[in-house]
Amino acid sequence: MTFLGLDIGTSSVKALLIDAAQRTLAAGSASLDVSRPHPLWSEQAPEDWWQATLDAVAQVRAAAPDAWRALAGIGLSGQMHGATLLDDAGRVLRPAILWNDGRSFAECAELHRLVPDLTARAGNIAMPGFTAPKLLWVRHHEPAVFAATRSVLLPKDYVRYRLTGARVSDMSDASGTLWLDVGRRAWDDTLLAATGLTRAHMPALVEGSDASATLSAELATGWGVARVAVAGGGGDNAASAVGIGAVRPGEGFLSLGTSGVVFAVTDRFVAAPERTLHAFCHAVPGRWHGMSVILSAAASLSWLADLLGQGEAIGDLLARVTAWAAVPGQRAEAPVFLPYLAGERTPHNDAAASGLFAGLRSGHGAEALAYAVLEGVAFALADGYDVLRSAGAPLDHCMLVGGGARSAFWGQMLADVLGLRLALPEGAETGAALGAARLAILAAGAGSEAAVCVPPPVRESFVPDPAMAALYAPRLARFRALYPAERAARRSG
């Protein structure tokens, strides 16, 4: 038996075919474009997701034809929050409004006025990234489209619709709509009514590891496979957690990508909306996750490297920083960096927050600036992890993933600043497509969660050093004083 994971991302669709032992047999990908017709807008054509899915699957079929014919399950992962609107015949009414679309700020404020206990119901505050404010925007600005809307699907769930004809979502992805009672894992009628919708507009809900529907007879015949089960799947971060085996309470991951994420699994619903903690269901039954997000993690380093003319040689810059930091006294004299180059999410929820260097001197060179950027990102992630712990979602085990995880110096810094043991997985970087394929194994009944959702081998571990934590403590205090000062200066001017 073989299993297919499909990840419907923002920049590409990825397909991964694995066997029952989770060995990679074939992979494919097809790129996607984002349309930005107006300031703050971010849209994609759902048909593009489908054509990219067909292209990625065709690559897998061509690379492993015999393994493909043994397909026993399909799992789905995808970008969250996107609003895909269908009419009563299942036709797409307008381009999908994506997770990073920022047009619906006014509608977020309106939702809080319409539903005073919104945060208690949804476990999250209203932000333009969520799906509900997008629908309220459509209701106000495109009333004919809104009136014709009969179904609202998330991106991966539209692909499921094309695969199976069924309108279904999973708990983790549905958590990002602002229509779900995340604690009860059910649609909330009051939240739906605030946007002029009812449960009839919503897809059915299943757990990510359950079978949601069956591949259509037409596709099964065309692809030369059986009518295989399609798993509920998961939102991208939840599926990524399944891919690295983070499914038990106290497990999680720290992602050093363009943005930074600290993800913690819990066995109960935990929330801290006032501090911008994302509180979502996990992609496996009976578990939830808390997630803190900073908007500029590795992106901050890339920004500085480009300014320094080191954009193509970040590895060399990091090596120089490592040597520079080994000189006694250097770290304590470095500037302090606030990495809010794109605003900030957790814990401030301030889109207007800005980055800055504090304590710059003429003697500071490229190494000092780069060190400050690495440290500032670590401090921002520490703020997010503090929110998780305060909400009741501490971590016992944490994988370190993402492009920034390639730096051992940064990995050790993060362990020291967060006081958290970090493990760098062995081999190729795991992703949401693997998590989706694992959910396909579970949905097909081909393995237990304990046997399927295992962590990868660890290449390197970073253990917190109390002495280094003491060195960072006064600098962390300086870091935490900068944002209130920056905000006050911004508002006074």
C-alpha positions in Angstrom: 0.0 0.0 0.0 1.1 3.6 -0.7 -0.2 6.9 0.6 -0.3 10.4 -0.9 0.1 13.7 1.0 -1.0 16.9 -0.8 -0.1 20.2 0.7 -1.9 23.2 -0.9 0.4 26.0 0.0 0.5 29.7 -1.0 3.5 29.5 -3.4 3.1 25.9 -4.5 1.2 22.6 -4.3 3.4 19.7 -3.1 2.6 16.0 -3.5 4.4 13.2 -1.6 4.0 9.5 -2.1 5.1 7.2 0.7 4.8 3.5 1.5 3.5 1.9 4.7 7.0 2.2 6.2 6.9 6.0 5.4 9.7 5.8 2.9 9.5 8.5 0.2 8.7 7.0 -3.2 8.1 10.1 -5.3 7.4 13.8 -4.9 6.1 16.5 -7.2 5.3 20.2 -7.0 3.7 22.9 -9.0 4.1 26.6 -8.4 1.3 29.1 -7.7 1.0 32.9 -8.1 -0.7 35.4 -5.8 -2.7 38.3 -7.2 -2.7 41.6 -5.5 -5.1 43.8 -7.5 -5.4 46.5 -4.7 -3.4 47.5 -1.7 -3.7 44.9 1.2 -5.4 42.4 -1.2 -4.1 38.9 -1.6 -6.0 36.4 -3.8 -5.7 33.2 -5.8 -7.9 31.4 -8.3 -9.1 28.1 -6.8 -8.9 26.6 -10.2 -5.1 27.2 -10.0 -4.9 25.1 -6.9 -6.7 22.3 -8.7 -4.5 22.5 -11.8 -1.4 22.6 -9.7 -2.7 19.5 -7.8 -3.1 17.7 -11.1 0.3 18.7 -12.2 2.0 17.6 -8.9 0.1 14.3 -9.0 1.1 13.7 -12.6 4.8 14.0 -11.6 4.3 11.5 -8.8 2.5 9.0 -11.1 5.3 9.3 -13.7 8.1 8.9 -11.2 6.6 5.8 -9.4 3.9 4.2 -11.6 3.9 0.8 -9.8 3.8 2.3 -6.3 1.0 4.7 -7.5 -1.3 1.9 -8.5 -1.1 0.6 -4.9 -2.5 3.9 -3.6 -4.6 3.3 -0.4 -5.2 6.8 1.0 -4.9 10.5 0.3 -4.3 13.2 3.0 -4.6 16.9 2.6 -2.9 19.9 4.2 -3.1 23.5 3.2 -2.8 27.2 3.8 -5.4 28.2 6.4 -8.1 30.9 6.5 -8.7 31.4 2.7 -12.3 32.1 1.8 -13.4 30.1 -1.3 -17.1 30.9 -2.2 -19.2 28.5 -4.2 -22.7 28.9 -5.6 -25.5 26.2 -5.4 -23.9 24.4 -8.4 -20.5 24.3 -6.8 -19.1 27.1 -9.1 -16.5 29.5 -7.7 -18.0 33.0 -7.4 -14.8 35.1 -7.0 -11.1 34.6 -6.4 -10.3 33.2 -3.0 -9.3 35.8 -0.3 -6.1 34.5 1.3 -4.7 34.3 4.8 -2.4 37.2 4.2 -5.1 39.6 2.9 -5.4 42.7 5.0 -8.6 44.4 3.7 -11.0 43.5 6.5 -9.7 45.5 9.5 -13.0 47.3 9.9 -14.9 44.1 9.7 -12.8 42.7 12.6 -13.9 45.6 14.8 -17.5 45.1 13.7 -17.4 41.4 14.6 -16.3 42.3 18.1 -19.2 44.8 18.4 -21.7 42.3 17.0 -20.5 39.5 19.3 -19.2 40.9 22.6 -18.2 37.5 23.8 -16.5 36.6 20.6 -13.1 35.7 22.1 -14.8 33.4 24.7 -16.7 31.7 21.9 -13.9 31.3 19.4 -10.9 31.4 21.7 -9.2 33.9 19.4 -9.5 37.6 18.5 -10.8 38.7 15.2 -7.9 39.5 12.7 -8.1 40.1 9.0 -6.3 36.8 8.4 -9.3 34.8 9.7 -12.1 33.7 7.3 -15.1 35.3 9.1 -14.0 39.0 8.6 -13.5 38.2 4.9 -17.1 37.1 4.5 -18.3 40.2 6.3 -16.3 42.3 3.8 -17.8 40.4 0.9 -21.3 41.0 2.4 -20.6 44.7 2.6 -18.7 45.3 -0.7 -19.9 42.5 -3.0 -23.5 41.9 -2.0 -24.4 40.0 -5.1 -21.6 37.6 -4.6 -22.5 37.1 -1.0 -26.2 36.5 -1.8 -25.2 33.8 -4.3 -22.8 32.1 -1.8 -24.1 28.6 -0.7 -20.8 27.2 0.5 -17.6 28.5 2.1 -14.6 26.2 1.8 -10.9 26.5 2.9 -8.2 26.0 0.2 -7.4 22.4 0.9 -11.1 21.6 1.3 -11.8 23.0 -2.2 -9.3 20.6 -3.5 -11.1 17.8 -1.5 -14.3 18.9 -3.2 -12.7 18.5 -6.6 -11.2 15.1 -5.6 -14.4 13.7 -4.1 -17.4 16.0 -4.6 -17.8 16.2 -0.8 -17.8 19.5 1.2 -15.9 18.6 4.3 -13.3 20.2 6.6 -11.3 19.1 9.5 -11.1 20.5 13.1 -7.7 22.1 12.8 -8.3 24.1 9.6 -11.8 25.0 10.7 -10.4 26.5 13.9 -8.9 29.3 11.8 -12.3 30.5 10.4 -13.5 32.3 13.6 -16.8 30.3 13.2 -15.7 27.3 15.3 -16.2 26.8 19.0 -12.7 25.4 19.3 -13.2 23.9 22.7 -16.3 21.9 21.7 -15.0 21.2 18.1 -18.3 22.4 16.6 -19.6 25.3 14.5 -21.0 28.2 16.6 -24.3 29.5 15.4 -23.9 32.9 17.0 -20.5 33.5 15.2 -22.0 32.3 11.9 -25.0 34.6 12.3 -22.7 37.6 12.8 -21.5 37.2 9.2 -25.0 36.4 7.8 -24.3 32.7 7.5 -25.7 29.4 8.9 -24.4 25.9 9.3 -25.9 25.2 5.9 -23.1 27.3 4.4 -20.4 25.3 6.3 -18.7 22.0 5.3 -19.3 18.9 7.5 -16.6 18.4 10.1 -14.4 15.4 10.7 -11.2 14.7 12.6 -8.0 15.0 10.6 -7.2 11.3 10.9 -10.7 10.1 9.9 -11.9 9.3 6.4 -13.8 12.3 5.0 -14.9 11.0 1.6 -13.8 8.7 -1.2 -12.0 9.6 -4.4 -14.5 10.1 -7.2 -15.1 7.2 -9.7 -14.0 9.4 -12.6 -10.6 10.3 -11.0 -10.0 6.8 -9.8 -10.5 5.5 -13.3 -8.4 8.2 -14.9 -5.6 7.8 -12.4 -5.7 4.0 -12.5 -6.3 3.5 -8.7 -9.0 2.3 -6.4 -11.6 4.6 -4.9 -9.4 5.4 -2.0 -10.3 7.2 1.2 -9.4 10.8 1.6 -8.4 11.8 5.1 -9.8 14.9 6.9 -6.3 16.3 6.9 -5.2 19.5 8.6 -4.1 23.1 8.5 -0.5 23.5 7.5 1.0 23.9 11.0 -1.1 21.1 12.5 -0.1 18.8 9.6 3.5 19.7 10.0 3.3 18.8 13.7 1.9 15.4 12.7 4.8 15.1 10.2 7.4 15.4 13.1 5.4 13.3 15.5 4.2 16.2 17.7 0.8 14.7 18.6 1.0 14.2 22.4 0.6 16.8 25.1 3.8 18.7 25.9 5.3 18.1 22.4 5.7 20.7 19.7 8.0 22.5 17.4 9.7 25.9 17.0 9.8 26.9 13.3 12.4 29.4 12.1 11.0 30.2 8.7 10.2 33.6 7.2 8.0 34.0 10.3 8.5 32.2 13.6 6.1 29.8 15.3 6.1 28.1 18.6 3.6 25.2 18.5 2.6 23.3 21.7 0.2 20.3 21.8 -2.3 20.1 24.7 -5.0 17.6 25.8 -7.4 20.4 26.5 -8.5 23.7 25.0 -6.2 26.6 26.2 -6.6 30.2 25.1 -5.1 33.6 25.7 -6.7 35.8 23.0 -5.8 39.0 24.8 -2.1 38.2 24.1 -2.7 37.0 20.5 -2.2 33.3 21.2 -3.8 31.1 18.4 -5.9 28.5 20.1 -6.8 25.7 17.6 -7.8 22.1 17.4 -5.1 19.7 16.5 -5.4 17.4 13.4 -5.8 14.3 15.7 -8.8 13.6 18.0 -8.9 14.9 21.6 -6.0 17.3 21.2 -5.6 21.0 20.7 -2.6 23.3 20.2 -1.6 26.7 21.2 0.5 28.6 18.8 2.5 31.9 19.1 3.6 33.6 16.0 6.2 36.3 15.2 6.0 37.8 11.8 9.7 38.3 10.9 12.1 35.5 12.0 14.5 34.4 9.3 13.1 37.2 7.3 14.9 39.6 9.7 18.2 38.0 9.0 17.6 38.0 5.2 16.7 41.7 5.4 20.0 42.5 7.1 22.1 40.3 4.9 20.7 42.0 1.8 21.5 45.4 3.3 25.0 44.3 4.0 25.4 42.8 0.5 25.6 39.3 2.1 22.2 38.0 0.7 23.9 35.2 -1.2 26.3 34.4 1.6 24.3 34.2 4.8 26.2 31.1 5.8 29.4 33.0 5.7 27.9 35.9 7.7 26.7 33.4 10.4 30.2 31.9 10.6 31.6 35.3 11.2 29.0 36.0 13.9 29.8 32.8 15.6 33.5 33.7 15.8 32.8 37.2 16.8 30.5 36.1 19.7 33.2 33.8 21.1 35.3 36.9 22.1 34.5 37.7 25.7 32.5 40.8 26.3 31.3 41.1 22.7 27.7 40.0 23.3 27.1 42.3 26.2 28.1 45.4 24.1 26.0 44.5 21.0 23.0 46.6 20.1 19.5 45.2 20.9 17.2 44.6 18.0 13.4 44.7 17.8 12.4 42.4 14.9 9.1 43.9 14.1 9.8 44.7 10.5 6.3 43.6 9.4 4.5 44.5 12.6 4.0 41.9 15.3 1.5 39.2 16.2 2.2 37.5 19.5 2.0 39.0 22.1 1.3 42.5 20.9 -1.0 42.2 17.9 0.3 45.5 16.5 0.5 45.7 12.7 2.1 49.2 13.0 4.9 48.0 15.3 8.3 48.7 13.8 11.8 47.3 14.0 14.7 49.1 15.5 18.3 48.9 16.8 19.0 50.3 20.2 22.4 51.0 21.5 24.2 51.4 18.2 27.8 52.7 18.3 30.2 53.6 15.5 32.3 50.7 16.4 29.6 48.1 15.7 30.2 46.2 12.5 28.3 43.7 10.4 28.8 40.9 13.0 27.4 42.9 15.8 24.3 43.8 13.8 23.8 40.3 12.7 24.2 39.0 16.2 21.6 41.5 17.5 19.2 40.3 14.8 19.6 36.6 15.8 19.2 37.5 19.5 16.2 39.8 18.9 14.4 37.0 17.1 15.2 34.7 19.9 13.8 37.2 22.4 10.6 37.7 20.4 10.1 33.9 20.3 10.7 33.8 24.1 7.9 36.3 24.5 5.6 34.0 22.5 6.7 31.0 24.5 5.9 32.8 27.7 2.4 33.3 26.5 2.1 29.6 25.8 3.3 28.7 29.3 1.0 31.2 31.0 -1.9 29.8 29.1 -1.2 26.3 30.3 0.6 24.9 27.2 4.2 24.3 28.3 6.6 22.2 26.2 8.4 19.0 27.3 9.9 18.2 23.9 10.4 20.6 21.0 11.7 20.1 17.4 13.6 22.9 15.7 12.5 23.2 12.0 12.6 25.7 9.2 15.4 27.3 7.2 16.9 29.1 10.2 17.4 25.8 11.9 20.5 25.2 9.8 22.5 27.5 12.1 23.7 25.6 15.2 24.7 28.9 16.8 21.2 30.2 16.5 19.8 26.9 17.7 21.9 27.0 20.9 20.9 30.7 21.4 17.3 29.8 21.2 17.7 26.9 23.7 19.5 29.2 26.2 17.0 32.1 25.8 13.8 30.0 26.0 15.2 27.6 28.6 14.0 24.8 26.3 15.7 21.7 25.0 15.5 21.7 21.2 16.0 18.8 18.8 17.1 19.2 15.2 15.6 16.4 13.1 17.8 14.3 10.9 17.6 14.2 7.1 15.5 16.3 4.8 13.3 19.0 6.3 9.9 17.5 7.1 6.8 19.3 6.1 3.0 19.4 5.9 2.9 17.0 3.0 4.4 14.2 5.2 1.9 15.0 7.9 -0.9 14.8 5.4 0.4 11.4 4.1 0.5 10.1 7.7 -3.1 11.2 8.2 -3.9 9.2 5.1 -2.4 6.1 6.7 -4.6 6.6 9.7 -7.7 7.2 7.7 -7.1 4.1 5.7 -6.8 2.0 8.9 -3.3 1.0 8.0 -1.6 1.8 11.3 -2.2 3.2 14.8 -1.4 6.8 15.8 1.3 5.6 18.1 3.0 3.6 15.3 2.5 6.2 12.6 3.1 9.5 14.3 6.7 9.0 15.4 9.4 11.7 15.6 12.2 11.6 13.1 15.8 10.7 14.2 17.6 13.6 15.9 20.7 15.0 14.3 21.6 17.4 17.1 20.2 18.6 20.4 20.6 22.0 22.0 20.5 21.9 25.8 19.9 25.2 27.7 23.0 26.5 29.5 22.1 28.4 32.7 25.2 30.5 32.5 24.3 31.8 29.1 20.7 32.3 30.3 22.1 34.6 33.0 24.1 36.5 30.3 21.0 37.0 28.2 18.7 38.1 31.1 19.6 41.8 31.2 19.5 42.1 27.5 16.1 40.4 27.4 14.9 43.0 29.9 16.2 45.8 27.6 14.4 44.2 24.7 11.1 44.1 26.5 11.4 47.8 27.4 11.8 48.8 23.7 8.3 48.0 22.4 6.4 50.2 24.9 8.8 53.0 24.2 8.5 52.5 20.4 4.7 52.4 20.6 4.6 55.6 22.8 6.8 57.5 20.4 4.8 56.4 17.4 1.5 57.4 19.0 2.9 60.8 20.2 4.0 61.8 16.8 
